[in-house]
């Protein structure tokens, strides 16, 4: 897959680590927040684990997300299920087991669990099975990936871009951000940086529409001036205004919809909306891994999908280098602010509302509870390692 950040530029050769998070604490003490920019904190949200094509019917795969290991399996009827990865008997990894009909069978002693984690069979016992079960978790398929929710109950499905309900899509790239993913999210609505970083001196206004406890839609509209080549090129293609929407979900997902209502040359035919969705997972050293998906309307033909992909490539090529140049050795935080920072501060408040998942790691104080107590004709298990 395309690596969006591959380049020979010197700033991209900087180490991809989170070492700078521990620096200057005596002279520039960081402001600790509950959720925002906290290394090791997972929010209760949807996380893409691996590709759908990597899990066929009657197969199982386990993966680690934060401090939690889950086993995801697809039953003979095609139903997806996600449960705790360690057998309630002696802790064998169920990703090394097999799927028998609608049940997951442990390789070690052949204990069998249903899709809800309930123990259904112990071969060495002829009578009643022990009262044991595994926790189960919400699981879904979206954009060619299998997603697991880091909590017991998801408040909604994996999000779509604001103006593209029931979207289709595909993985466009994957990268390791050498900064916490909240920096990436903030850049989507940091209205000052369009001028300072992208040389787009737009006069922005915005409004925020909350559509749930874990989700906010930002509608940003800007007047395009006539100050530079990028401004003139944008005015030529789009007219004198530009609009985009950003949907923030769960503290780790941002869905961007570019060109809402845009028309060629400002008055011509309506241009296709370009939709990109980022889903990030924090890593233990304070950096994040992000997967990038391109979304498009259902039923878009082959030529339409190719065209949208090419336009998205051009858009990302235009914007990506500008933003990530700020990341090497960055100790991202919101410190001294000025009046133009209201949009970023509002996003911080939204992220602070998110529920912390018990799957967080690195600091036991972050935990907000416990997870509770946790042969013939069978499909073969596949690799128990997460997707590289």
KABELFEN-V247912 format. One record per residue. PHI is phi in whole degrees, -180 to 180 (NA if undefined). BURIAL is I if it has 24 or more other ideal C-beta (glycine too) atoms within 12 Angstrom, else O. Layout:
PHI|BURIAL  PHI|BURIAL
This chain:
NA|O  -62|O  -93|O  -65|I  -113|I  -79|O  -167|O  -95|O  -61|O  -61|O  -67|O  -84|O  -90|O  -66|O  -58|O  -94|I  -146|I  -113|I  -59|O  -64|I  -63|I  -97|O  -97|O  60|O  -72|O  -81|O  -90|O  -134|O  -61|O  -73|I  -89|O  -82|O  -118|I  -68|O  -125|I  -58|I  58|I  -97|I  -64|I  86|I  -88|I  -105|I  -90|I  -73|I  -157|I  -89|I  -131|I  -78|I  -96|I  -159|I  -74|I  -60|I  -68|O  -85|I  -140|I  -87|O  -58|O  62|I  -129|I  -134|I  -149|I  -114|I  -154|I  -105|I  -132|I  65|I  -99|I  -117|I  -111|I  -122|I  -108|I  -112|I  -138|I  -116|I  -75|I  -62|O  -83|O  98|O  -71|I  -93|I  -146|I  -134|I  -138|I  -53|I  -82|I  -104|I  -58|I  -69|I  -82|I  -133|O  80|O  -65|I  -73|I  -68|I  -65|I  -91|I  -91|I  -147|I  -111|I  -115|I  64|I  -106|I  -120|I  -103|I  -110|I  -72|I  -68|I  -68|O  -128|O  69|I  -68|I  -122|I  -123|I  -87|I  -66|I  -92|I  90|I  -74|I  -75|I  -115|I  -155|I  -127|I  -55|O  -79|O  -111|O  -89|O  -96|O  -68|O  -79|O  -61|O  -83|O  -135|I  -155|I  -107|I  -70|I  -114|I  -137|I  -59|I  -141|I  -151|I  -116|I  -157|I  55|I  73|I  -127|I  -99|I  -113|I  -123|I  -91|I  -83|I  -180|I  -80|I  -144|O  -85|I  -74|O  -169|O  -75|I  -56|I  -72|I  -105|I  -56|I  -55|I  -100|I  -138|I  -66|O  55|O  -79|I  -101|I  177|I  -150|I  -68|I  -103|I  -178|I  -144|I  -150|I  -99|I  -89|I  -89|I  -161|I  -65|I  -67|I  -66|I  -66|I  -65|I  -65|I  -64|I  -64|I  -69|I  -129|I  -79|I  -70|I  -73|O  -74|I  -64|I  -82|O  -72|O  -104|O  -97|I  57|O  -112|I  -89|I  -87|I  -95|O  -92|I  -134|O  -152|I  -140|O  -117|I  -118|O  -75|O  -121|O  164|O  -63|O  -113|I  -142|I  -135|I  -109|I  -103|I  -114|I  -114|I  -133|I  -137|I  -90|O  -87|I  -82|O  -126|O  -100|O  -148|O  -62|O  -65|I  -61|I  -65|O  -65|O  -64|I  -65|I  -64|O  -83|I  -118|I  97|O  -93|I  -131|I  -138|I  -140|I  -146|I  -123|I  -130|I  -107|I  -100|I  -139|I  65|I  81|I  -143|I  -125|I  -133|I  -109|I  -109|I  -121|I  -98|I  80|I  -61|I  73|O  -73|I  -127|O  -60|O  60|O  87|O  -133|O  -86|O  -64|O  -66|O  -87|I  -67|I  -74|I  -104|I  -124|I  -127|I  -123|I  -107|I  -129|I  -116|I  -125|I  -70|I  -103|I  -67|I  -94|I  91|I  -107|I  -138|I  -110|I  -121|I  -109|I  -115|I  -117|I  -97|I  -112|I  -151|I  -63|I  -63|O  84|O  -63|O  -69|O  -59|O  -64|O  -64|O  -66|I  -64|O  -63|O  -64|I  -63|I  -65|O  -64|I  -65|I  -58|O  -63|O  -64|I  -68|I  -63|O  -72|O  -98|I  -64|I  -62|O  -57|I  -71|I  -76|I  -63|I  -80|I  -82|I  -56|I  60|O  -80|I  -106|I  -61|I  -163|I  -101|I  -104|O  -68|O  -117|O  -126|O  -54|O  -74|O  -94|O  -57|O  -65|I  -67|I  -63|I  -69|I  -65|I  -57|I  -62|O  -66|I  -68|I  -64|I  -75|I  -66|I  -79|I  -82|I  -79|I  -69|I  -85|I  -63|I  -149|I  92|O  -156|O  -62|O  -68|O  -78|I  -66|O  -115|O  147|O  -111|O  -82|I  88|O  -77|O  -59|I  NA|O  -71|O  79|O  -105|I  -72|I  -83|O  -75|I  -122|I  -49|O  -95|I  -98|O  -67|I  -62|I  -66|O
